[in-house]
Amino acid sequence: MRQLIHFLVRYRNFFLFLFLEILSLILLFRFNDYQQGVLFSSANRINGKLYTFREAVSGFFALRENNTELLRINSEMELKIARLEESLRKAGLEEEQLKAAGSYEFIHARVIKNSVSQLRNYLTLNVGKLDGVAEGMGVCNHLGIVGVVSVCSDHFSVVIPVLNPEISFSCIVSGSNSVGSLNWKGGDTRFAWLEELPDYAFWAVGDTVVTSGFSDAFPYGIPVGVIESIERKSNSSFHRSKVRLFTTFESLADVRVISHFLREEKLELEKELKQ
C-alpha cells in the first residue's frame, strides 16, 4: 500500500495532466457539434474496419463449409451430365429403358483413413448404412473412379480402391466398343492395366477410358484415365493397355458414393435367374 501511495505521489503531475486532458476532451466533444461529427465519423470508420476484419476472419473459417457446398453443386452438375450422356447413348432404346439413366445419385463422404503404400490398400469413409451406403456401391471423386464399398457399419464404410490387385473394374475405351478389365498390379499408384481388349478393336495411345456401365457399382461414363501405352501379344487374341489414372489417390479427401436406385431390383432378378 505504501508503495502504491509513493507511486501516485511521485507521478501526481502526470496523472493530473491525464485527468485534465480527458476532462477537456469530454467537454470539447460534448458541447461542440463539429467535434462531435468528427468523432462519430472517425468512430464509424474504425468500426467499419473492425467489422470488415471480423467478416474476413469469419469467412476464412467458413471456407470449409463453402467448399463442401461447391462440391455438392459440382457433384449434382456432374451427375446431370452423366445422365444426359447415358440418355444420349441409349437414344435408340425404349422409354422405360431410358429411365435407368436417371437412377443414380451421389452420397457425399470424407476419407478419414487412406493407404496407398501397401499391396492391398483400402480407405475408410465417414458415411455408412444410416447415410444410405451399402456394400458393392461404387465410389468416385471429381476426377474419376476410386473404388467399391467392401463393408459398412451404421456410420462408416471401408472401400477397396483401384490400388488393390484383388479387385477389377469393367471399363471401356471411350468412343468404341472395346471393353476390358481394369486391374492394378502394384507399384506405381499412377497406373493400372486395362486387360482383355480384343485384337480386332481399334484403340490408341491417348484414348480416354471410362466405366462401361456393365457392373452394379458404376454407371456408364465415369472417367478412369487415358491409355499410356499398348502391349500387343503376338500369340493371343487379347491385348492390354497401360492406363494413367485420373484420380490422385495420395491426396483423396472428398469423395462420392454412387447409389443406384434400381440396384436391389436388378440383383434380386439376377438372383432368381441363378436359382
N, C-alpha and C positions, 0 to 999 in steps of 0.2 A: 504493500500500500504506500509506504514511504517512497519507494522508487517511482511509483506512478505519479505521486504528487510532485516529486522532484522533476520528473519528465515534463509535466504540464507547466510548471513554473519556468523551467528552462526555455521552453518553446512557446511561451504565452503570447509573444508578439506575432508569431506565425499563425497561431490558432485564432487570435483576434482579427488578423488580416483576412483569414479564410472565412470567418463568420461574417465580417462586414462585406466581403466580396459576394458571398451567397445572398445576403440580405439585399444588396444593391441590385443584383441580377433579378431577384424576385420582384422588387419594386419596379424595375425597368420594364420587364415583360408583362407585368400585371396591369400597369396603368398607361401603357403606350401601344396603340393599335398597330403601328408599323412594325415595332419589335415583335409583337405577338404573331403577326403574319409571317415574319421571317422565321420565327421559332417553329411555328406549325408547318411551314413549308419544308424546313430542314428535317423536322421530325418525320414527316410523311415520306421524304426521300430516303431517310435511313431505314424506316420501317419497310418501305418497298424493297430495298436491297436485302434486308433480312428475310423477308418473305420469299424473295426470289431464290436466295441461298437455301432456305428451308425446302422449297419446292424442288430445287435441283438435287438436294440430298435425298428427299423422298422419292424422286424419280429414279435416282440411281438404284435405290434398294428395291424399287418396283420393276426394274428391268427384267428380273427373272419371271415375274408374272406376265409382263408384256410379251416376253419371248415365248412363253408357253402358249399364250393366246395366238400369236402369229403362227406357231407351229400347228395349232389346231386348224386355223383358217387355211394354211397351206395344205394340210392333210385333206381337208374337205375338197379343195380345188383339185388335188392330185387324184382323189377318188372319183370325182366327176369326170375328169379327163379319161381315167382308166375305163369307166363305164361307157363313155362315149366311144372310145376306141373299140371296146368289146362289142358294142352295138353295131358299129360300122363293119367290124369283121364278120359279124353274123347277119349282115343285111339280107342275105338270101334265105334266112330261116323263118319259121312261123312266129307269130306274135308271142305265143306262150313261151317259146324258147328265148326270145329276146328279153323277157322279163328277168332271166337269170343274170343278165349283165349288171342289173342294179341290186343284186342280192348280197353285196358285201358292205361292210363298214369298218372303220378303224377304232381300236381301243388304244388310247394313248398310254404310254408306260415310260418309266425311267429305269435305266440299267443301274442296279445298285451293286452288282458284282460282275466282273468280267475277266476271263482268262484268254490269253492268246499265245502263250509261250509253251503250252503243252501240246501233245499229240491229239488228245481228246479234250477239247476245250468245251466250256459251257458258260452261260451267263444267267444271271438272276434278275428278274423284273419285280417291280413293286406293285404289281396287279395280280389278281388271282380269280378264283371262281366267282366271288361276290361282285367282281367287276365285269363278268361275262366271259372270262377266259376259259378255254377248255383245251385238253390235250389234243395235239395234232394241228392246232391253228398255226398259220404262218406268221412270221414276224419280219418287218422291214423298217427302213427309215427313209429319209427324204432322198437318199442316194440309190438304194436298191435293197435286195433281199438280205436278211440277217440270219434267219434260221427257222426252226419249228419248235413249238412248245412241247416239251417232253413230259413233264409232270407239273402239277399246280396244286396249291393249297387254297384256302379261302382268300388269302391276301398276297401270295407270292407265286411266281412261276419260274421254272427252270427251263431254259431254252438250249437246244442243241444247235449251235451255229453252223454256218458253212464250213468253218475251220474245225471240222471233226470228220475224220475219214469214215465214220460209221453211218453217215447219212448222205443221201444223194438227192438231187433235185431235177425234176423234169424241166428241161429248158428247150428253147427253140431259137434258131438264128433268125433274127427279125427280117421280115420280107421274104421268107422262104418257108418251106415245109420241112426243113432239116431239124428233126427232134433228136436230142441226145440227153445223156445223164451227166449232170454236173457233180463232180466229187473233188474234194481237197485231199492231196496226198501227203500233207505235212510240209514243213519247211517254210518257205516264203508265204506270208499271210496276204500278199497282194494278188496271188494267182491260184486258180483252180483249173481242173481239166474237164472239158466237155467231151465225153466219150460216146461211142456207138453211133457216130454220124455216118450215114450210108455214103458209099463212094460215088454213087450216081448223082448225089445232090451237089449243088454249087454253093460254095461259101468262100469268103476270102478274109485275109487279114484286115482288121479294121471294122468288120461287121459287128453289129450290136447283138448281144444275146439277152433274151428276156425269158420270163417264165412261160411255160407252154399252156397253162390252164388245165392240164390233164390230171393234176392232183387235187386233193381236197384243201390243201393248205394255201395255195396261191391262185388268184385269177390269172388270166392271160395278160401279159404285157408288163409285169413288174420288172424293172431294169435289173440286170445281173452284172454285165460287164461287156468288154469288147475283146474280139479274138486277137491275141498277141502273136501267135504262131500256129502252124499246122503241121501235124505229123501224119504222113500218109504211109500206111503199111502195104507193102507190095503183095503179101500173101493173104490179105484179109479184105472182106467186103465192107469193113467199117474202119473209120479213121478217128482221130481225136485232135482236139484243138486246145491250146493253152489260152485261158481266158484271164484277162486282167480285170479283177473285180472292182466295181464301182464303190462298194462300201469299204470304209476305213475302219476296221474292227478295233484297232488300238484306241480309238477316240469315241467309241459308241457312248451315247448319253440318252437322248430321247429317241424312242422307237415307237412303232405302231403294231399292235396285234391285229391281224386280219380276221374278222368274224364273218362267217358265211351263213346267212340266214337259212339256207336250204341244205346245209351240210348234214344235219341229223337225218333228214328225209332221204337224202341220197345214200347215206351209209346204211340205213335200215333196208332200203330197196336192194342194195348190193348184198347185204347180209342174207336176205331171203333167197337171192339167186344162188348163193353158195351152199345153202342147206339142201 
